[in-house]
Each structure stands twice: as structure tokens, then as C-alpha cells.
Amino acid sequence: MARITERRKAIQLRRRGYTYSEIRRKLLLPKSTLSDWLRGFILTDSQLNNLRKHIKRNKYVAMEKTRRVKYEKRQNRLLEIYKNEKRKWLPLSEKELFLAGLFLYWGEGNKAKRHTVSINNTDPLVVKFALYWILKSLKVPKNKVRVFLHLYSDMNIKKELTFWKKQLSVKKNQFTKPYIKKTKKSDLDQKGFGHGTCGIQVNSTFLKEKILMSIKAIADYYDEKLTKI
């Protein structure tokens, strides 16, 4: 809990225009920790101008400008990688899409319930891909999908329902009653996506068995391959 509070304070100070050095002195934190927490929080032009107006803080301007240049270079580099990978891999074939969904299910899907196919995650993009996979690869009609949410006691339940309804383009009657955790979202580290956990579910013994046996076939095949290396 102490580390979560420190991270929030560091982000608040950064948003107010404080430099890394100033935040380190105030919170007594290692530079490596701040670099991890504040990587995406770059000072704006107006914040840099405010630094220049204060002689005691003026020495930090060059450091912050260097940090911004490095950040922009990294963003440009990532954009080029993104474009190249997009050209290389997309669109996925039917077989590739099915395999991608299998591996997602292997890592994130429910394996315990015999008659239920379900995947849940906090990342809207993961949930949306899972839904696309269920609709396109498993050929499930959209109106057969059910959506369930795990939310926190201090969240606006109606607002979160609206958020996920819009993200997934599903009807309100496809949502089950949300599970509300007694803990508060404000007590947790805010590295997540801030909308709780969303799960999509389809009841089908046939599909569940097909998914699990497909995963097992892949696992067994490469288990055997590994022993021969």
C-alpha cells in the first residue's frame, strides 16, 4: 500500500510540472523507480517554460528536453516497428486467427467449467479480440454471448456498464449482474485500465471440448518435439 501511495504522489507531482530530481528529493525514491513509473509523463511546452522562469529550476530544462527527445525517438521507433509488423502479419488467415485465439485461451481462458467457454481480462483490446475470435472462429451468434463484470465498490457501476457495452457493441440484456468487490479501486495501483475486469462467456460443451483438445494436441506435439532437441 505504501508503494502505491508513493507512485500516486510521484505522478501527481509530475503532472504539476516537477522534474525527476525534485520528485526524488521529495519522496526519497530511486531514479530507476521513477523512470519506470513516469516513463509516459513528459513535460509540456508550458511546463518547460515555467521551469525557465525559475532560476533555481532552470538547470533542469536541458535534462527534461533530453528526456523528451529520447521519449519521442522511442515513440517514432515503436511506430515504425508497428507499421512493419502490421504489414507482415495482417490480416490473419482463418487458421491463424483460430490459433491466436487458442493461445489466448490457453493463457487466459477458463479451463475448469466443463460446459462454459469464458475469457476475462482488464484490457478492453484483449476482451474485444476474444469476442471477435468467438464470433468469427467459433461461429457463435453474437446474441448467445454473455458478458460479466468484476467491479470495485467505489466505481460508478452504470458508467462501467455503459463503457463495456460500447466497447463490445453488445446489448444491455447480454450483461449478467456485475460482481462488486468489497475492496476499492482507489486502494489499488492504477497501472491497469481502470474499468474493472470484463469476461465474455458462451455455454457450449462441444466448443469447450474442442478448445481444450486443440490446446492439448498442440501442447503434446511440442512436448514431444522438445525431448528430441
C-alpha positions as CSV (number, residue, x, y, z in Angstrom):
1,M,0.0,0.0,0.0
2,A,2.9,2.4,0.8
3,R,4.4,1.9,-2.7
4,I,1.0,2.5,-4.3
5,T,0.7,5.8,-2.4
6,E,4.2,6.8,-3.4
7,R,3.5,6.1,-7.0
8,R,0.4,8.3,-7.0
9,K,2.2,11.1,-5.3
10,A,5.0,10.9,-7.9
11,I,2.5,11.0,-10.8
12,Q,0.7,14.0,-9.2
13,L,3.9,15.9,-8.8
14,R,5.0,15.1,-12.4
15,R,1.6,16.3,-13.7
16,R,2.2,19.6,-11.8
17,G,5.5,20.1,-13.7
18,Y,8.0,18.8,-11.2
19,T,11.3,17.4,-12.5
20,Y,12.6,13.9,-11.8
21,S,15.2,15.3,-9.4
22,E,12.7,17.3,-7.5
23,I,10.4,14.4,-7.1
24,R,13.3,12.2,-6.0
25,R,14.2,14.7,-3.3
26,K,10.6,15.0,-2.1
27,L,9.8,11.3,-2.0
28,L,13.3,9.8,-1.5
29,L,12.9,7.4,-4.3
30,P,15.5,5.7,-6.6
31,K,15.9,7.2,-10.1
32,S,15.2,3.7,-11.6
33,T,11.8,3.6,-9.8
34,L,10.8,7.0,-11.1
35,S,11.9,6.1,-14.6
36,D,9.6,3.1,-14.5
37,W,6.6,5.0,-13.0
38,L,6.9,8.2,-15.0
39,R,8.0,7.0,-18.4
40,G,5.0,8.3,-20.2
41,F,4.7,11.6,-18.3
42,I,6.6,14.1,-20.4
43,L,6.6,17.8,-19.5
44,T,4.6,20.0,-21.8
45,D,6.0,23.1,-23.5
46,S,4.2,25.4,-21.0
47,Q,5.7,23.3,-18.1
48,L,9.2,23.7,-19.6
49,N,8.6,27.4,-19.9
50,N,7.7,27.6,-16.3
51,L,11.0,25.9,-15.4
52,R,12.9,28.6,-17.3
53,K,11.2,31.3,-15.3
54,H,12.6,30.0,-12.1
55,I,16.4,30.4,-12.0
56,K,16.8,27.7,-9.4
57,R,15.0,25.2,-11.6
58,N,16.4,26.4,-14.9
59,K,19.2,23.8,-14.7
60,Y,16.7,21.1,-15.2
61,V,15.4,22.3,-18.5
62,A,18.1,20.7,-20.6
63,M,17.6,17.4,-18.7
64,E,13.9,17.5,-19.4
65,K,14.4,18.4,-23.0
66,T,16.8,15.5,-23.4
67,R,14.2,13.2,-21.8
68,R,11.5,14.4,-24.2
69,V,13.8,13.8,-27.2
70,K,14.5,10.3,-26.0
71,Y,10.8,9.7,-25.5
72,E,9.9,11.0,-29.0
73,K,12.6,8.9,-30.6
74,R,11.3,5.8,-28.9
75,Q,7.7,6.5,-29.9
76,N,8.8,7.0,-33.5
77,R,10.9,3.8,-33.4
78,L,7.9,1.9,-32.0
79,L,5.6,3.4,-34.7
80,E,7.9,2.1,-37.4
81,I,8.0,-1.4,-35.8
82,Y,4.2,-1.3,-35.5
83,K,3.8,-0.5,-39.2
84,N,6.3,-3.2,-40.3
85,E,4.7,-5.9,-38.1
86,K,1.2,-4.8,-39.3
87,R,2.2,-5.2,-42.9
88,K,3.9,-8.6,-42.2
89,W,1.1,-10.3,-40.2
90,L,-2.2,-8.8,-41.1
91,P,-4.8,-9.8,-41.9
92,L,-4.7,-13.2,-40.2
93,S,-6.0,-16.2,-42.2
94,E,-8.8,-18.2,-40.7
95,K,-6.3,-20.8,-39.4
96,E,-4.0,-18.1,-37.9
97,L,-6.9,-16.4,-36.2
98,F,-8.1,-19.7,-34.7
99,L,-4.6,-20.4,-33.4
100,A,-4.2,-16.9,-32.0
101,G,-7.5,-17.4,-30.0
102,L,-6.4,-20.8,-28.8
103,F,-3.2,-19.4,-27.3
104,L,-5.1,-16.6,-25.7
105,Y,-7.5,-19.2,-24.2
106,W,-4.6,-21.3,-23.1
107,G,-3.3,-18.4,-21.1
108,E,-6.4,-16.5,-20.0
109,G,-9.4,-18.8,-20.6
110,N,-11.4,-20.8,-18.1
111,K,-10.5,-24.5,-18.2
112,A,-12.4,-25.7,-15.1
113,K,-16.0,-25.5,-16.0
114,R,-16.9,-28.3,-18.4
115,H,-19.7,-26.6,-20.3
116,T,-18.5,-23.0,-20.3
117,V,-16.2,-21.1,-22.7
118,S,-15.1,-17.9,-21.0
119,I,-12.2,-15.4,-21.1
120,N,-11.8,-12.4,-18.8
121,N,-9.3,-9.6,-18.7
122,T,-8.9,-5.9,-17.7
123,D,-7.6,-4.8,-21.1
124,P,-10.5,-3.9,-23.4
125,L,-8.5,-4.8,-26.5
126,V,-7.9,-8.3,-25.2
127,V,-11.6,-8.8,-24.4
128,K,-12.6,-7.4,-27.8
129,F,-10.2,-9.8,-29.6
130,A,-11.6,-12.7,-27.6
131,L,-15.1,-11.7,-28.6
132,Y,-14.1,-11.4,-32.3
133,W,-12.5,-14.9,-32.0
134,I,-15.6,-16.4,-30.5
135,L,-17.8,-14.9,-33.2
136,K,-15.6,-15.5,-36.2
137,S,-13.6,-18.6,-35.4
138,L,-16.0,-20.5,-33.2
139,K,-19.0,-19.3,-35.2
140,V,-21.1,-18.3,-32.2
141,P,-24.0,-16.0,-32.8
142,K,-23.5,-12.7,-31.1
143,N,-26.8,-12.8,-29.2
144,K,-25.6,-16.1,-27.5
145,V,-22.7,-14.3,-25.8
146,R,-23.0,-13.2,-22.2
147,V,-20.9,-10.5,-20.5
148,F,-20.0,-10.4,-16.8
149,L,-18.1,-7.7,-14.9
150,H,-16.0,-7.7,-11.8
151,L,-16.0,-4.1,-10.4
152,Y,-15.0,-2.3,-7.2
153,S,-17.3,-0.9,-4.5
154,D,-16.3,2.7,-5.2
155,M,-16.8,2.5,-9.0
156,N,-19.8,4.0,-10.9
157,I,-21.5,0.8,-11.9
158,K,-23.8,2.3,-14.5
159,K,-20.9,4.2,-16.1
160,E,-18.8,1.0,-16.4
161,L,-21.7,-1.0,-17.8
162,T,-22.0,1.7,-20.5
163,F,-18.3,1.7,-21.2
164,W,-18.1,-2.1,-21.8
165,K,-21.4,-2.1,-23.7
166,K,-19.9,0.4,-26.1
167,Q,-16.6,-1.3,-26.3
168,L,-18.1,-4.7,-27.2
169,S,-21.1,-3.5,-29.2
170,V,-23.5,-5.8,-27.3
171,K,-26.9,-5.3,-25.9
172,K,-27.7,-4.4,-22.3
173,N,-29.6,-7.7,-21.7
174,Q,-26.5,-9.7,-22.5
175,F,-24.8,-8.5,-19.3
176,T,-25.2,-10.6,-16.2
177,K,-25.4,-8.9,-12.8
178,P,-22.0,-7.4,-12.0
179,Y,-19.9,-8.8,-9.2
180,I,-19.0,-6.0,-6.9
181,K,-15.8,-6.5,-4.9
182,K,-15.7,-5.1,-1.4
183,T,-12.3,-3.6,-1.9
184,K,-11.9,-0.2,-3.5
185,K,-10.4,0.7,-6.8
186,S,-8.7,3.7,-5.1
187,D,-6.8,1.3,-2.9
188,L,-5.1,-0.4,-5.8
189,D,-2.1,0.6,-8.0
190,Q,-3.5,2.4,-11.1
191,K,-1.3,0.7,-13.7
192,G,-4.4,-1.1,-15.0
193,F,-7.1,0.1,-17.4
194,G,-9.4,1.4,-14.7
195,H,-12.6,-0.3,-15.8
196,G,-12.6,-3.5,-13.7
197,T,-12.4,-7.0,-15.2
198,C,-14.7,-7.9,-18.1
199,G,-15.4,-11.5,-19.1
200,I,-17.2,-13.0,-22.1
201,Q,-19.0,-16.3,-21.8
202,V,-20.6,-18.9,-24.0
203,N,-22.3,-22.1,-22.8
204,S,-21.3,-25.0,-25.1
205,T,-19.9,-28.4,-24.1
206,F,-18.9,-29.0,-27.7
207,L,-16.9,-25.8,-28.1
208,K,-15.2,-26.2,-24.7
209,E,-14.1,-29.7,-25.6
210,K,-12.9,-28.6,-29.0
211,I,-10.8,-25.8,-27.5
212,L,-9.3,-27.9,-24.7
213,M,-8.4,-30.8,-27.0
214,S,-6.9,-28.4,-29.6
215,I,-4.7,-26.9,-26.9
216,K,-3.8,-30.4,-25.7
217,A,-2.9,-31.5,-29.2
218,I,-0.5,-28.5,-29.6
219,A,1.0,-29.0,-26.2
220,D,1.6,-32.7,-26.6
221,Y,3.1,-32.2,-30.1
222,Y,5.7,-29.7,-28.9
223,D,6.3,-31.5,-25.7
224,E,7.5,-34.4,-27.8
225,K,9.5,-32.1,-30.1
226,L,11.3,-30.6,-27.1
227,T,12.5,-34.0,-25.9
228,K,14.3,-34.5,-29.3
229,I,16.3,-31.3,-29.2
